[in-house]
């Protein structure tokens, strides 16, 4: 293995982090990187003053973690750095723990070697603002509710509102991350869309996070498909001049029906990536995933209609 050591990264390491993202040809705008730095735990492989590899852990509540930004400098690949960073990061949290990630084509073989197994497929969709909604995107038997709200996050929301949203996501999706949700308030020109007349009465919500002429919609949390469509339609009304992106998990629901509804609103699939999971009962233990399958409690909830993003899931 190439010389170096692992250390925790901070905002002071942003130039090196951005350089690795650029070398990997990953598009991460500054507001999203700032959110990652504010809410994730970063580890880097450093040789002298050079950052040669990195990884981020994001908390998802109840011993669950998402893994993102696993990148190694092209000149330092195939020397065990990614594996070492993965093992170090996973062993840094208390066990038992569940780790989830979306795999790239390059990283998939390594994740399989370590013990991750496939648990879902995630479809990335995009919508050009010039596209017009079709019939399949319309809500059955009703228009976008006049009670639905769109709150500009330039005005901070009370802590009780974020607590309600965090509790709602936990109930519907099994994910609890209040600190990450609250941190979104610092995102420039961000919007929160809900399905009721107020945040505290909402039974579903969607975050709209714009940057550089693009907007990511997610997480999209809803009781049912019609409500999810309503949230997306309202989000597009607020951010219609931007190219929109949604990452859709496809397990545990009629994914084709949901994807058709999105296609009716002008969204088109641009790629599909495997989501993977690994369970550990004790530190430095072999994964607890059963051969050929994934424990049911690790699978995405059926009311998660759009992910936060590929790193935070």
BELLIN-V199670 format. One record per backbone hydrogen bond with DSSP energy under -0.5 kcal/mol. CO is the residue of the C=O (numbers start at 1). NH is the residue of the N-H. E is the energy in kcal/mol with one decimal. If there is no record, write none. Layout:
CO	NH	E
CO	NH	E
This chain:
5	46	-3.1
7	44	-2.8
10	13	-2.0
11	14	-1.9
13	17	-2.3
14	18	-3.1
15	19	-2.0
16	20	-2.1
17	21	-2.3
18	22	-2.4
19	23	-2.3
20	24	-1.9
21	26	-2.6
22	25	-1.1
26	28	-0.9
29	33	-2.3
30	34	-2.8
31	35	-2.0
32	36	-2.6
33	37	-2.6
34	38	-2.1
35	39	-1.8
36	40	-2.5
40	42	-0.6
41	57	-2.3
42	9	-1.9
43	55	-1.8
44	7	-2.0
44	46	-0.7
45	52	-3.0
45	53	-1.0
46	5	-2.0
46	48	-0.5
47	50	-2.2
50	47	-2.6
50	52	-0.7
52	73	-3.5
53	45	-2.5
54	71	-1.6
55	43	-2.4
56	68	-2.3
57	41	-2.5
58	66	-2.5
60	176	-2.8
61	64	-1.2
63	98	-2.8
64	60	-2.7
64	61	-0.6
65	100	-2.4
66	58	-2.5
68	56	-2.4
69	71	-1.1
71	54	-2.3
73	76	-2.4
74	77	-0.8
76	79	-0.5
80	84	-2.2
81	85	-2.7
82	86	-2.5
83	87	-2.6
84	88	-2.4
85	89	-2.8
86	90	-2.5
87	91	-2.1
88	92	-0.6
89	92	-0.9
90	93	-0.8
97	280	-2.7
98	65	-2.7
99	278	-2.1
100	67	-2.5
101	103	-0.5
101	276	-3.0
104	108	-1.8
105	109	-0.5
107	111	-2.1
108	112	-2.2
109	113	-2.0
110	114	-2.1
111	115	-1.4
111	116	-2.5
117	277	-2.3
120	275	-2.5
121	123	-0.5
121	250	-1.6
122	124	-0.6
122	273	-2.6
123	125	-0.5
123	248	-3.0
124	270	-3.0
124	271	-1.1
125	246	-2.0
126	268	-2.7
127	244	-2.1
128	131	-2.1
134	137	-1.0
135	138	-1.6
139	142	-1.3
145	148	-1.1
149	194	-2.3
150	152	-0.6
151	192	-2.4
152	155	-1.3
154	156	-0.6
158	161	-1.0
158	162	-1.4
159	163	-2.3
160	164	-1.9
161	165	-2.1
162	166	-2.6
163	167	-2.3
164	168	-2.4
165	169	-2.5
166	170	-2.0
167	171	-2.4
168	172	-2.6
169	173	-2.3
169	175	-1.1
170	174	-1.6
172	303	-0.7
173	301	-0.5
177	181	-2.0
178	182	-2.5
179	183	-1.8
180	184	-0.8
181	184	-1.0
182	185	-1.7
183	186	-1.7
184	187	-2.3
187	190	-1.4
190	153	-2.6
191	208	-2.7
192	151	-3.3
193	206	-2.4
194	149	-1.0
198	201	-0.6
199	202	-1.4
204	195	-1.3
205	221	-2.8
206	193	-3.0
207	209	-0.5
207	218	-2.5
208	191	-2.1
208	210	-0.6
209	216	-2.2
211	214	-1.7
213	243	-2.2
214	211	-3.0
215	217	-0.5
215	245	-2.2
216	209	-2.5
216	218	-0.7
219	207	-1.0
219	221	-0.6
220	305	-2.1
220	306	-1.0
221	205	-1.9
224	228	-2.0
225	229	-2.4
226	230	-2.2
227	231	-2.3
228	232	-2.3
229	233	-2.9
230	234	-2.3
231	235	-2.3
232	236	-2.5
233	237	-1.7
234	238	-1.4
235	239	-1.7
236	240	-0.6
239	242	-2.0
243	215	-2.5
244	127	-2.1
245	217	-2.7
246	125	-2.9
246	248	-0.6
247	249	-0.6
247	307	-3.0
248	123	-2.8
250	253	-0.6
253	255	-2.0
254	257	-0.6
254	258	-1.5
255	259	-2.8
256	260	-2.0
257	261	-1.8
258	262	-2.0
259	263	-2.3
260	264	-2.0
261	265	-0.6
262	265	-1.0
262	267	-2.3
263	266	-1.7
264	134	-9.9
268	126	-2.3
271	124	-2.7
273	122	-3.2
274	103	-2.7
275	119	-2.8
275	120	-1.3
276	101	-2.0
277	117	-2.3
278	99	-3.0
279	288	-2.9
280	96	-0.7
280	97	-2.5
282	285	-1.3
290	293	-1.7
295	298	-1.9
296	299	-1.4
301	304	-1.2
303	222	-1.6
303	305	-0.9
306	219	-0.6
306	220	-2.0
309	313	-2.2
310	102	-0.5
